[in-house]
Amino acid sequence: MTALTLSNLPATTVPADAVVIGVAKGESGPVPPAGSPAAAAADEAFGGSLATTLATLGAKGAEDEITRLPAPAGWAVPLVVAVGLGAEPAGGWAPETLRRAAGAAARALAGSEHATFALPVADADAIGAVAEGALMGAYAFTAFRGRANASAASTPLARITVLDADAGDAEHTAAAERALVVAEEVARARDLINTPPNALSPADFAAVVEAAAPEYGVTAEVWDERALIDGGYGGIMGVGQGSATPPRLVRVAYTHPAASATLALVGKGITFDSGGLSLKPVGHNETMKCDMSGAAAVFSAVVAAARLGLEVNVTGWLALAENMPSGGAVRPGDVLTMYSGKTVEVLNTDAEGRLVMADALARACEESPDALVDVATLTGAMVLALGKRTFGVLSPDEAFRSLLHETAGQAGEQSWPMPMPAELAEGLKSPVADLANVGERMGGGLSAGLFLKEFVAEDTRWAHLDIAGPAFHEGAPYGYTPKGGTGSAVRTLVRLAERVADGELAG
């Protein structure tokens, strides 16, 4: 992972391969932003013509825009990288603007050893945002590249120094340390998501968790297929029965001796989703290694809570299975008896995530957590509703739903609160079982949430995050977001754990 340090030295004096400065979007082109000594120093070194020079090179100051220019004589770096921040707001730069700018610059500097980031930082929140964005931008997944294709140009930036006039301040140091932990756990989730399915079966995923958890004081318990059968986990076993690689349920837990609240997290972990006998059409299978993104986010969030020493108990449940079409696969029309005792008629085997999640939710409720959040790449309907960068937040508890939406915003992740219309539950009725696993086509993301609600204890505060859109990015990288697994929801879950530790659980 990329190393991170803070320094209070001037940008002109820190030896590195490059220095990153911010530029704002003015009315007629790029301008040095207020509150940026490095940009001011660069402007002075260019004889007051930094804006003109950047404009000549085509820069406008737009967000994520990267412009390279030789460093002025006497600077300790050979290269200045100017990253656009957009129009300067009256209240100062938002953390997410700084986060994205730092990420874009870090991506542009792949192959370099060391860069200093001299963006306009006004407080500890800004320091944390720059550090977090730069670290998340300095990410690459290279585990499966052959030696002949392992280009040095694709190697992530090895060292990041964030320039901060108050580098010795305790709050600034804490913000940087938190950013490092969060970015490393986002990277852990991304690595799991990007791992090909032939290298990450449910048993493989469980083994990764068992190997990593003790390092951070996190306990791990694994239910194999025999334990799942004996325990009555009909949803998880039903989904996994068509695969040669059997399912697993994993419980990971971090406890703090002074904690007064417990947060439970449940993650969907379909390590590959073919759709089962309701086979996905051509063009829809290629990215289905990402269908375990919820489980990856949950595991990473639990580890982050442990590393940060948060005064809260956090339990994670990873519902792991591979959904494959074989002679032993669950069939449309089959009825499964779930862990809760409810029966479900399977009308569509490609609506499998809610089946494994139902078992894990019911099991998590038995421990009476103070709050329960599940995370899943659950429905294409949510992507149609919110696009590819925003996840949906559903909860029958309006205050808790609002808290989750607000928390995501604090973490820098896009979310939107969604309703749970009672009338859609009518479509989940089955003539032969307690429930059907799919309802009406329209509002499918909402009815999926209503299905999950059936397996949550009535007295449990619960929310469902459908991350189907932002979990896996197929387009060109932007900001700190790479192509491939994004680690969506990790930062939201960590921020939620912090808020629960601080006693902010609403209601």
N, C-alpha and C positions, 0 to 999 in steps of 0.2 A: 504494500500500500504506500502511496505517496506520503512523504514526511512533511510535517507542518511545524513552522516556527513563527513567532512574532518578533518584530524588530522595530525599535524607535529611531533607527538611523535614517537619514535623508535618502530618498530614492536614488540620488546621484552617486551615492557612495557604497552601496551594497553590491559586491561582485556577484554576478549571475549571468545567465545566457540572455535574459531579457527582463525588462521591466514593463508591467502592464499599467496603463493609465486609462482613466475614463474620459470620454468626451461626450458632451451633451449635444442635442439637436437644437440648434438655434433657428431663427426665422429665415436666415439665408445660408445656412450651412452649419458645420460643426463648430462648437465653441468649448473652451475649457470650462469645466463645471466649477461652481462655487465650492469652497471647502476642500479643494484638492491641491495641496502643496506641490505634489509631483507634476500635475498638469501645468500649474503656474510656473514651476521651474523649467519645464520643457518649453513653454511658450517664451519665457525669457531667453532661454538658450537659442531658440530659433529667431531671436530678434523681434519677438512679438508677432511672428507670422506662423505660429503653429496651426491656427485655423485655416489660413490660406494654403499652407503646405498639405494639410489633410484633404482639403477640398480639391486641390489639384490632383491628388491621388484617387479621387472619386468618393471620398468619405462624406457622409451626411450626418453622422451622429446617431443613426437609427439603432434601436436595440439589437444586440447580438452582432452588429457590424464590426469586422476586424480589419484594421489597417496597420501595416508594418512600415516602419521607417527607421533609417539608421539613427542610432543615438548620437546626441551632440558630442562634440569633442570634450574630453575631460570626465565624461560619465564612466562609471564602473561597469557598464554593460554595453554590448555592441548593438543592441536592438531595442527599440521602443515599440510596444504593441498597444495601439489605441483601440479600445473597445467602446462601442456606442452604448449610451445609457438611455437614449430617447430624450424627449423634452423634459427639462428640469422642473419638478413640481415645486409648489410654493412651500410645502412642509418638509422638504428634504427627501432624499432618495429612499424609496421603500425597500425593505430587506429583500424582497423577491427580485426587484430590479437588479440589485447588487449581486444577488445569488446567481442569476442568469448570466449577467455580464462576466462574472468571474469564471463561470463554467464554460462559456464560449471561448474565453481567452485560454483557459487551460487546455481545451480541446485543440485549439489552434497551435499550441506549443508542444504537442505530442512529438516525442523524439528528442526533446531538450532535457537537460539534466536539472536545471534550477531556474526558477523565475520568481521575481518579486512582484507583489500585487499592491499597487499604490492607488487604490480606488478611494473615493471620498467616503470616509468612515467617521461618523459623528459619535457613536456610542458602542456599547458592548453588543447590542443586537446587530449592528452593522458589521462589526468584526466577525461575529458568528456567521452571518450570511455570506460574507466574502469567503471565509475559510471553507464553509460547507459547500458553496457553489464551485469553488476551485477544485476541491477534493473530489466532488462528484463528477466534475467535468474531466478530471484526470483519471478516467476509467477505460479499460480495454479488457475484453475477454479473449485471451490467447491460448487457453489451456489445450485446445484441440488443433492448433496450427502446427504443421510440420516445420522442421527446422529450416527448410529451404524457403518457406514463406514467412518466417518470423522476421519481418523487416524492422530495423531500428527506428524507422520513421513512425511506426505504429506503437512504439513503446510509450506508455503514459509518462507525463511529467513526473520526475522522480522527487523533486523537492520544491516546496512552496513556502515562501516567506511573505507573510502579510505585514505590510508596513503600517505601524500604529504609533502615533505620538505618545500614547499612554500604555505602551506594551507591558509595563510592570504592574498595571492596575489589576487587582485580584479579579474583578468582574470580567475584564477583557480576557484574562488568562483562562478563566472558567468557561467563557463563551467559546474560545478556541478549542479547548479540550472537549467540550460537548460536541462541537462541530466535527472533530476528528472521529469520535465514537459513532455519531449518527451516520457520517459518510461511509465509514468502514462497514457498518451494518447494512446500509443500502447496497454497498458493493457485494456483501455476502448474499443478499437476496438476489441481486442481479446475476451473480455467478450461478446460483442454483437454477434460476429461470433459464439461463442460456445453456446450461449443460444439456447435451442431447439425450433424448429419452432412452437410448440403449445404454447410457451410462448412469441413469438416474431412475431406477425402478423404485417402487415404494420401499422395498427393503434397503436399497441403496440410500435413499433419502433418510430413512430411520437410522442407518449406520452413521451417516454424516452428523446427524444430531447427537447421537450417543457419543461420538468421538469428540465433538466440539464443546458440548455442554459443561463437562466438569471443569474445563479451563476457567470458566467464568462463575463458578459456584452455582450453576443451574442444574437441577436434577432432571433426569429423563427416564420415562417409563414407556415401554413399547408393547403393544398387543399384536402378536402375530396372528396368522389366519386361524389357528386352533383356538387361541384365546378369544378371538372375535366371534367365532362360531359358538363357543361355550357361553360367551357373554350376551349373545342374542343381538349382535350388531348386524341386523339384516340388511340395512341400507348399504353399509360399507362392503359387506360380503357380496351382496347382490351385484353391485357395480363391478367389483373386482373378479367375479367368478368366471368371466370370459377370457381372462388374461393368464398367460403362463407365469406371470410374476404376481404373486398374491398380495393382497392389500395389507396395510398396517394402520394402526391408530397410535399416535405418539402424544404423550403428555409431557410438557416441559414446564418447569416451575422455578420461579425466583421468589424467595421470601426474605423480608427484611424484619429484623427482630422488633423494631419499633413501629411497624406498619399497623394501621388501624382499618385499612380497607383492602379489598381484593378485587382486582380487575382480571376477568377471564377473556381470552381471545381465542377464536376458532378460525382456522384457515382451511380453505379448500385446497386439496393436494392431489389433483388428478395429473399424474406424471406424464400421461399422454392420453388424449381424448380423440378417438377415432369416430365417436358417436355411437359405438356399439353396433347392434343390428340395425338401428336407425342411422345408417352410415352417413357421414358427412360427404357432401359432393366434392368433386375435384376443385382445388383452390382453397379449401377450408381446413385442410389437415396440416398444412405445412408449418404452421406456427403453434400447433397444439401442445408442444412441450411446455408452453407458458401457462397451461391450465392449473399449475400448482403454485401460481404466483401468490395466492392468498396464504398458503402454508409457509412459503418462503418469507413473506412479510411478517407473519406472526412469530416465527422462530427468531428472526432478526430483531424484532421489537423486544422480545423477552430478554435476549442477550444484551441488548442496549440498555434496558432497564437495570439489569444486573451490573453492567460495567459502570453505569452512572451512579449506582448506589441509591436509587430512588427509594424513598420511604413508602413503599407500597408493595403488596404481594401481587405478582403477575403470573398467571397460569396460561399456557398456550396449549391448544389442542390441534394437532395436525391430522386431518382425515385424508389418508394417502391410498390411492388406488389407481390402476390403469384400466381404462375403458376400451375394451377390444371386442371385435365380433368373431366369436368362435362357436363351435358346436355346444359349448357349455355356457354361453353368454345368456344373460337375462333377456327374455323376449317381451315384445310389446304384448300386453295382456297378462303378464305374470303379476302376482301379488306378493309383496315382500312384507314381512313382519319386522317392524323397526325396533330399535333398542327401547323406545318408550312404550312399546306394546301396540301402538297404532299400526294399522295395515295400510299399505299404499299400492294402488294399481299402477303399474308402469305402462303408460301409453306411449312414451317416447324415451328410448334408451339414451338419447342425446341430452336429456334433461337429468343427467346423472349427478351433477355437483350437489344439487339440493338433497339428494338421497344420502350421500356421505356426510354432508353437513348436518342433516337432521339428527343422525345418530350422535355426532360429536356435540351438538348443541344440547341434546337431552342429557348426555353424560356430564357436560360442564355444569348444567343447572343443579345437579345433585350436590355440588359443593357449595351452593348458595353464595355465589359471588355478589359483590355490591353492584357490579355492572358487567355486562357481557356484550362483546362486539365481535361479529363475524366478518370475515373478509374473503371475497370470492370473485373470480372471473366467472360470473354466474350466467349472464344472459346477453345475447346479441341485441336484444331489445333495448338494453340500457345504452349500448353504443349508438343505436339509431336515435335514441332520445337526447343524449348528451354529447355525442361525438367521442373523439379518441383521446381527449386530454382531461376529461372530467369524470369523476366517479359519483355514483348516486349514493345518497344516505337515506335509509328508510328506518323508521322506528314508530311504534304506536305511542311512544312517549315524546310529545312535541318538544319538551324542554331538553331531553337528552339528544334528540335529533338536532336541535339547534346548537347544542354544545359541541357535537361532533363536527357540524359544518363550520362552526367558528374555529374549532381546533385545527381542522385541515387548513383553513386560511392562515392561521398563525404559523403553521409548519411550512407554508409555501406550496400546498397542494390544492388543486382545483377540485371542488366538490359541489354538489347541489342537493338540497333536501327534496325528497320525493314523497308523494302521498301513498297511503295504503288504503285504497277505496274498498269498503266492506263488500260492495256488490261483486267485486271480482272473485271473492271467495266462493261464490256460487259455481263458478266454472271448475273448481277443484273437487267438486263432489263426484263420487264414483258409485255406480249401482252395485258394485261387488265388494268394495273395500271402504275403509274410513275416508280415504282421500285418493285422488288421482295425482300423478306427479306433474301434470301440466294442465293449464286452464285455457282461457281464451287467448288467441294469438295476439290480439291488440292489448297493450298494457302488460305484455309478458314479463317484463322486469318487475312490475309491481305485484303481479300474482305470484311470482317466485318468492318475493318477500313474504307474502301472506302464507305461502306454503311453509316457509321456515318458521314463521311465528307459531305454527301449530305444535312445534317441538320445543318451544321455550316456555318455562314455567311462568305462570301468570304473575307471580310476584317478583320476577326478575327484570331489572332494567336492561333493555336490549336494543341494539342497533345493528343494522346490516349494511355493509359497504359493498356495493357491486363495482368492482374495479375492472370490468371487462374491457373498457375503452383504453385507459392509460397504462395497463399492466405491461403491454408489449408494443414497442414502437417500431413500425416497419419502414418509416420514411427516413429522410436525411436527419442526422443529429441536429439538435438545436439547444442553445443554452447549455445546461448541465445534463441534458437528456440524450443518452446514446441511442444508437440503433440496437434493437433487441430488448431484453428485459430492463425495466426501469426501476424496479424496487418500489413501485407505487404503494402507498399507504404505510410504509415503514415509518416515515417521519410523523404522520398523523397519529399513529399508535403510540409512538414514543412521547409525543407532546401530550397525548391524552393521559398516559401514565404519570407524567409530571404533574398534570393538573389534578388528577385523583390524589397523588401524594400530597399536594398542597391543600387538599380539602375542598376542591372546587367542583366536586360532583354535584350537579344541579338537583334540586328537589329534596 
